[in-house]
Amino acid sequence: MFYWLYTLWTYMPDGIKEVLSPLRLFQYVTVRAFCGAGTAFILCMVMAPWTIRYLKRLRVGQYERKEYVGQLYELHAGKEGTPTMGGILIIFSVLISVLLWGQVDSYLLWLAILTFVYMGLIGFWDDYLKMVRKNSDGLRARNKFALEVLFGIVMFISLVSVPETHEKVLQLMVPFIKEPVIHDMGILAGCLFMCGVIVGTTNAVNLTDGLDGLAIGCTGSVAMGYMIMSYVAGHAIFAHYLLIPYIRGAGELAVFCGCILGASLGFLWYNCHPASVFMGDTGSLALGGAIGVVAVLIKQELVLLIMGGVFVIEALSVILHVMSFRLTGKRIFAMSPLHHHFELRNWSETQVVVRFWIISIICAILGVLTLKIR
């Protein structure tokens, strides 16, 4: 919305232009990205107390399953009853901020918003079944996966059908290499690749959300990294200089990432140990989907393996742990995801979270550095 104030300013008489010259600031992506971050942070901080009280009235509290977690139950027993589904707060803060500061006629921005909301709705449905309907298993994993893949297919079709994005969506970019490794993956491979990135990132963030502040803190560092990368990808001169694909309109994704960063910091205020609220699947799926789709839209998908290093490690720990147990009957870790393994190795929850944050920040910095190394 504020971007249009700059547009109106351009049509004003010279005398009025001089008076309202500060409106020119709204043309800059950097200004709107940081203002969006600030707005999302303030909204999250202001709305959080009311949201927490409302969730408490609804009795939408965390439930720790003693029969499954054993020793972990003793460590997390105090979390029972803590309001969850706080991801609603993140979603509303981001949406309001993006609509205020984003250029709302941007096709790429709306694709990111739709992914964010859609994945959040899947998470909300899952949380609703768990907390309100008292179904401890929530939405079946295969149904959740099917809904996520379906959206990935729709997203691919929407991109491959538009001439401006058709060519790039079928290319495969690899970090440190300036030209596409594959110029045309084909429709089937391209669709599978996109679905894999979006669905994989969505569920990796969801798996990481197991300790107070862990997932939201790591999301903040990744969002900041992709905010920088989106800005560069949408800037013709910078993109040409750094030898990365120039994506027209990608600058608006920097505003989107800035809003996610601000909301993450605001939510972390209430989610740090001991947490006053949890994001639930509502928040983790929405944030994972948002990160995944931004990576796809700016053609920096494989950088996620570096930038989102913590999410990758957490997801791999679950995969390897399950595969090892099924094939050999032996467990690789004391428990998966990996953060629980360290908890059971006598790391305090705060130690695990802060150390994972440090790793995530380092990974985000390394991810941004890939822009320069070509």
HUJO-V88437 format. One record per helix or strand of 3 or more residues. SS is the DSSP state (hx for helix, st for strand). FROM is the first residue (numbers start at 0). TO is the last residue. If there is no record, write none. Layout:
[[SS	FROM	TO] [SS	FROM	TO]]
This chain:
[[hx	1	9] [hx	13	18] [hx	20	26] [hx	28	56] [hx	65	68] [hx	70	78] [hx	86	100] [hx	106	131] [hx	140	159] [hx	162	168] [hx	186	207] [hx	213	232] [hx	235	241] [hx	250	270] [hx	279	296] [hx	303	306] [hx	308	327] [hx	337	342] [hx	348	368]]
